[in-house]
Amino acid sequence: MTSPIDHGDDRRAAERHSVDLPSQVRINGHVVSCRVVELSRYGARVEAAMLPQVGTHVALQLPHAGSVVARVIRVTETYFALAFPGVVVIGPLIGNDGE
């Protein structure tokens, strides 16, 4: 079970959850091992050795959801943030079947 992250005055569209999900992401044709560390119905924060550029479309493997195509919206030295094109059902990934 995860708990929501308190980001103060953050006005995001969906609650974000701290997670620790080993996964894979396809970046420009390369399959890279990664770790999903934050997840919401509309996006994710991913840590990986290979970091894509902002605007790149990637395919993130999520347990119970399969391959989810997403757009990179932010990149730092250690992670990248993704925006999903629609709502992804994350309940089974955060221990809540209702979301």
Stockholm file with secondary structure:
# STOCKHOLM 1.0

chainA/1-99         MTSPIDHGDDRRAAERHSVDLPSQVRINGHVVSCRVVELSRYGARVEAAMLPQVGTHVALQLPHAGSVVARVIRVTETYFALAFPGVVVIGPLIGNDGE
#=GR chainA/1-99 SS CCCBCCCTTCCCSSCCEEEEEEEEEEETTEEEEEEEEEEETTEEEEEESSCCCTTCEEEEEETTTEEEEEEEEEECSSEEEEECSSCCCCHHHHTCTTC
#=GC SS_cons        CCCBCCCTTCCCSSCCEEEEEEEEEEETTEEEEEEEEEEETTEEEEEESSCCCTTCEEEEEETTTEEEEEEEEEECSSEEEEECSSCCCCHHHHTCTTC
//
